[in-house]
Amino acid sequence: MASLIEVLLSPSNINAVIQPLLIATWVAIVLEKLSARHSQIVTAADPSASPTPADDDKSQQPQSEESCAVR
């Protein structure tokens, strides 16, 4: 087991281990942002579309004057 860790963390193999992880994370973040933007556009274009559960939570919580002042 120790030799496997040494091989994975050696400088010659670090790109093969870390780079795919970073690329996959970046792709996941971009897809999530695009999905959120798409749902906002669809909701804005079609008022009869049902809001997502996250939108329901935001609309049901009353905003205090303090939270409005911060924004």
Residue, then its C-alpha position, 0 to 999 in steps of 0.5 A: m500500500a505504501s508503494l502505491i501512495e509513493v507512486l501516485l504522489s511522485p512528481s512524475n505522476i502527479n499530473a496523471v493523478i491531480q489533473p483529471l480530478l481538477i478538470a472533472t471538478w471544473v466541468a461539474i461547477v460549469l455545468e451546475k452554473l449553466s443549469a442554474r442560469h438555464s432554469q432562471i431563463v426558462t422561468a423568466a420566459d414562461p411565467s406559468a412554469s412551476p418554480t423549483p423547490a429552492d425558489d419556493d423556500k426563498s419566497q416563503q421566508p419573510q425578509s427582515e429589514e436588516s437583511c434587506a438593508v445589507r443588500 
